[in-house]
Amino acid sequence: MEGGADVVTRPARQTLLVARLQVLLAEEQEKSAAKLERQTNKLILLTWAIVGLTAALLYFTAVLYRDSHHTSDAKEPAQAPATKQP
């Protein structure tokens, strides 16, 4: 009747194996969630860095545009009034 005793313990073993599997899966899920959170935080930081660089480029473009128009106006000679030559 050893076969009968084995049949009785088989569900208990299966239950233990399923429980161990669930624990392992939960641990892996926890590690994956932590890694995903780190990557998300890094992505947010990089996005803000892009925003900062874009703002800096916009500022420098505006300054250079204003300076280029200001200096080009100064380089153009003023037109003297036309005088009649005798």
MARFIKE-384283 format. One record per residue (C-alpha): chain; residue in one letter; x, y, z; residue number from 1. Coordinates in pm, 1 decimal. Example, Ala and Ser with C-alpha at 12.3 -4.5 7.8 and 13.67 -1.06 7.14 Angstrom:
2
+-------+------+----------+----------+----------+------+
! chain ! resn !     east !    north !       up ! resi !
+-------+------+----------+----------+----------+------+
!     A !    A !   1230.0 !   -450.0 !    780.0 !    1 !
!     A !    S !   1367.0 !   -106.0 !    714.0 !    2 !
+-------+------+----------+----------+----------+------+
***
This chain:
86
+-------+------+----------+----------+----------+------+
! chain ! resn !     east !    north !       up ! resi !
+-------+------+----------+----------+----------+------+
!     A !    M !      0.0 !      0.0 !      0.0 !    1 !
!     A !    E !    286.3 !    229.5 !    -46.5 !    2 !
!     A !    G !    124.7 !    344.1 !   -365.0 !    3 !
!     A !    G !   -176.4 !    459.7 !   -164.0 !    4 !
!     A !    A !     39.0 !    661.3 !     75.4 !    5 !
!     A !    D !    209.3 !    825.8 !   -222.2 !    6 !
!     A !    V !   -127.3 !    926.2 !   -364.1 !    7 !
!     A !    V !   -219.5 !   1095.3 !    -38.4 !    8 !
!     A !    T !    102.1 !   1300.2 !    -23.1 !    9 !
!     A !    R !    106.6 !   1393.5 !   -391.2 !   10 !
!     A !    P !   -150.2 !   1677.2 !   -352.7 !   11 !
!     A !    A !     40.7 !   1808.8 !    -53.8 !   12 !
!     A !    R !    365.0 !   1812.3 !   -254.5 !   13 !
!     A !    Q !    194.6 !   1979.6 !   -544.2 !   14 !
!     A !    T !     54.9 !   2242.6 !   -311.1 !   15 !
!     A !    L !    402.8 !   2307.5 !   -168.7 !   16 !
!     A !    L !    553.8 !   2331.1 !   -515.5 !   17 !
!     A !    V !    284.8 !   2574.0 !   -628.9 !   18 !
!     A !    A !    339.7 !   2782.3 !   -314.8 !   19 !
!     A !    R !    717.6 !   2792.9 !   -377.0 !   20 !
!     A !    L !    657.7 !   2888.6 !   -738.0 !   21 !
!     A !    Q !    426.6 !   3170.1 !   -631.6 !   22 !
!     A !    V !    689.5 !   3299.5 !   -388.1 !   23 !
!     A !    L !    957.5 !   3293.1 !   -658.6 !   24 !
!     A !    L !    730.5 !   3470.2 !   -903.3 !   25 !
!     A !    A !    643.1 !   3735.5 !   -645.1 !   26 !
!     A !    E !   1013.7 !   3796.1 !   -575.5 !   27 !
!     A !    E !   1089.3 !   3829.8 !   -946.1 !   28 !
!     A !    Q !    795.5 !   4065.3 !   -988.3 !   29 !
!     A !    E !    924.0 !   4280.8 !   -702.9 !   30 !
!     A !    K !   1270.9 !   4301.3 !   -862.1 !   31 !
!     A !    S !   1120.4 !   4388.2 !  -1199.2 !   32 !
!     A !    A !    900.6 !   4658.2 !  -1046.7 !   33 !
!     A !    A !   1199.1 !   4817.2 !   -872.1 !   34 !
!     A !    K !   1401.2 !   4813.9 !  -1195.1 !   35 !
!     A !    L !   1109.9 !   4963.8 !  -1388.9 !   36 !
!     A !    E !   1074.5 !   5241.0 !  -1132.1 !   37 !
!     A !    R !   1446.4 !   5326.2 !  -1159.4 !   38 !
!     A !    Q !   1422.8 !   5338.4 !  -1537.2 !   39 !
!     A !    T !   1109.7 !   5554.3 !  -1520.3 !   40 !
!     A !    N !   1281.0 !   5800.7 !  -1286.8 !   41 !
!     A !    K !   1581.4 !   5816.0 !  -1519.9 !   42 !
!     A !    L !   1353.0 !   5880.6 !  -1816.8 !   43 !
!     A !    I !   1178.8 !   6163.1 !  -1630.9 !   44 !
!     A !    L !   1516.9 !   6318.2 !  -1546.1 !   45 !
!     A !    L !   1632.4 !   6297.3 !  -1907.6 !   46 !
!     A !    T !   1305.4 !   6451.7 !  -2025.9 !   47 !
!     A !    W !   1358.0 !   6750.7 !  -1795.5 !   48 !
!     A !    A !   1715.5 !   6780.5 !  -1922.7 !   49 !
!     A !    I !   1579.7 !   6803.8 !  -2279.1 !   50 !
!     A !    V !   1332.9 !   7070.5 !  -2166.1 !   51 !
!     A !    G !   1618.6 !   7270.6 !  -2011.3 !   52 !
!     A !    L !   1834.7 !   7242.7 !  -2320.6 !   53 !
!     A !    T !   1544.9 !   7345.1 !  -2542.7 !   54 !
!     A !    A !   1478.6 !   7651.2 !  -2328.0 !   55 !
!     A !    A !   1848.4 !   7744.6 !  -2339.9 !   56 !
!     A !    L !   1856.2 !   7709.2 !  -2719.6 !   57 !
!     A !    L !   1543.3 !   7921.4 !  -2751.4 !   58 !
!     A !    Y !   1695.7 !   8191.6 !  -2531.7 !   59 !
!     A !    F !   2026.2 !   8198.3 !  -2722.1 !   60 !
!     A !    T !   1844.9 !   8201.4 !  -3054.8 !   61 !
!     A !    A !   1638.4 !   8502.0 !  -2945.3 !   62 !
!     A !    V !   1948.2 !   8685.6 !  -2822.0 !   63 !
!     A !    L !   2143.4 !   8615.7 !  -3140.7 !   64 !
!     A !    Y !   1847.7 !   8712.7 !  -3358.7 !   65 !
!     A !    R !   1808.4 !   9042.4 !  -3175.9 !   66 !
!     A !    D !   2180.6 !   9114.3 !  -3191.4 !   67 !
!     A !    S !   2202.8 !   9034.1 !  -3561.9 !   68 !
!     A !    H !   1919.8 !   9273.3 !  -3643.9 !   69 !
!     A !    H !   2056.9 !   9541.1 !  -3415.0 !   70 !
!     A !    T !   2405.5 !   9529.3 !  -3570.9 !   71 !
!     A !    S !   2275.8 !   9510.3 !  -3928.5 !   72 !
!     A !    D !   2075.4 !   9828.0 !  -3870.8 !   73 !
!     A !    A !   2386.3 !  10005.5 !  -3743.0 !   74 !
!     A !    K !   2596.7 !   9898.7 !  -4043.9 !   75 !
!     A !    E !   2362.1 !  10046.6 !  -4300.5 !   76 !
!     A !    P !   2475.9 !  10400.5 !  -4375.5 !   77 !
!     A !    A !   2228.1 !  10671.7 !  -4326.6 !   78 !
!     A !    Q !   2120.9 !  10820.8 !  -4655.2 !   79 !
!     A !    A !   2215.8 !  11181.0 !  -4693.7 !   80 !
!     A !    P !   1952.0 !  11408.2 !  -4835.3 !   81 !
!     A !    A !   1993.0 !  11458.2 !  -5205.7 !   82 !
!     A !    T !   2134.4 !  11798.0 !  -5294.3 !   83 !
!     A !    K !   2134.0 !  11952.2 !  -5633.3 !   84 !
!     A !    Q !   2471.7 !  12013.3 !  -5786.7 !   85 !
!     A !    P !   2507.1 !  12337.9 !  -5986.5 !   86 !
+-------+------+----------+----------+----------+------+
***
